[in-house]
Amino acid sequence: MRTITTTTGAEIPLDGDLLAIIETLYEEVTVKRELNRSYEDMMGEIRHLIAQMSPEERADYLAESLFHNTVRFENERLAAYLQKIAGGKKKARR
């Protein structure tokens, strides 16, 4: 299996697991810098990883990222809607 590496040398297997990349980014950028990182730091690391991917790998990870973000967006919208409904029921009971 092919791997890519972070600027700190951590290896990430390219097996389609977007969460593995996200977890590694968190560990290598956020945790190692003790939460003292910037937008530029994270984007630089992400761009470093992307530069090591083939066009096909980039397309696969983009599709995976869009799927995960769509599900997260849907869940956040649903949670807000359910909270709104629950708030309306509490007002009606008073």
C-alpha positions as CSV (number, residue, x, y, z in Angstrom):
1,M,0.0,0.0,0.0
2,R,1.3,3.4,-0.9
3,T,1.9,6.0,1.8
4,I,2.4,9.7,2.0
5,T,4.2,11.6,4.8
6,T,3.6,14.7,6.8
7,T,6.3,17.3,7.1
8,T,7.2,15.8,10.5
9,G,7.7,12.3,8.8
10,A,4.5,10.6,10.0
11,E,3.3,8.1,7.4
12,I,-0.3,7.9,6.2
13,P,-1.4,4.9,4.2
14,L,-3.6,5.9,1.2
15,D,-6.3,3.3,1.6
16,G,-9.3,5.6,1.3
17,D,-9.6,6.2,5.0
18,L,-10.2,10.0,5.2
19,L,-10.4,9.8,9.0
20,A,-6.8,8.5,9.2
21,I,-5.7,11.6,7.4
22,I,-7.7,13.9,9.7
23,E,-6.5,12.1,12.8
24,T,-2.9,12.4,11.7
25,L,-3.3,16.1,10.8
26,Y,-4.7,16.6,14.3
27,E,-1.8,14.8,16.0
28,E,1.0,16.2,13.9
29,V,-0.2,19.8,13.6
30,T,-2.5,20.5,16.5
31,V,-1.3,18.3,19.3
32,K,2.4,18.5,18.7
33,R,2.1,22.3,18.7
34,E,0.1,22.2,21.9
35,L,-3.0,23.8,20.2
36,N,-0.8,26.7,19.0
37,R,-1.3,26.4,15.3
38,S,-2.8,28.7,12.7
39,Y,-4.9,28.3,9.6
40,E,-1.8,28.7,7.5
41,D,-0.1,25.9,9.5
42,M,-2.9,23.4,8.9
43,M,-3.4,24.4,5.2
44,G,0.3,24.1,4.6
45,E,0.3,20.6,5.9
46,I,-2.8,19.7,4.0
47,R,-1.3,21.1,0.8
48,H,1.9,19.1,1.5
49,L,-0.2,15.9,1.7
50,I,-2.2,16.7,-1.4
51,A,0.9,17.3,-3.4
52,Q,2.0,13.7,-2.8
53,M,-1.3,12.3,-4.2
54,S,-2.0,11.3,-7.7
55,P,-5.0,13.0,-9.5
56,E,-7.0,9.8,-8.9
57,E,-6.2,9.7,-5.2
58,R,-7.1,13.4,-4.9
59,A,-10.5,12.8,-6.6
60,D,-11.2,9.8,-4.3
61,Y,-10.4,11.8,-1.1
62,L,-12.3,14.8,-2.3
63,A,-15.4,12.6,-2.9
64,E,-14.9,11.0,0.6
65,S,-14.5,14.5,2.1
66,L,-17.6,15.8,0.4
67,F,-19.6,12.8,1.6
68,H,-18.5,13.2,5.2
69,N,-19.1,16.9,5.2
70,T,-22.6,16.4,3.7
71,V,-23.5,13.9,6.4
72,R,-22.2,16.2,9.1
73,F,-24.1,19.1,7.6
74,E,-27.3,17.1,7.5
75,N,-26.8,15.9,11.1
76,E,-26.2,19.5,12.3
77,R,-29.4,20.7,10.5
78,L,-31.4,17.8,11.9
79,A,-30.1,18.5,15.4
80,A,-31.0,22.2,15.1
81,Y,-34.5,21.2,13.8
82,L,-35.1,18.8,16.7
83,Q,-33.9,21.3,19.2
84,K,-36.3,23.8,17.7
85,I,-39.2,21.3,17.9
86,A,-38.3,20.5,21.5
87,G,-38.2,24.2,22.4
88,G,-41.6,24.6,20.9
89,K,-43.1,21.8,22.9
90,K,-41.7,23.2,26.1
91,K,-43.4,26.5,25.4
92,A,-46.7,24.8,24.6
93,R,-46.7,23.0,27.9
94,R,-46.4,26.1,30.0
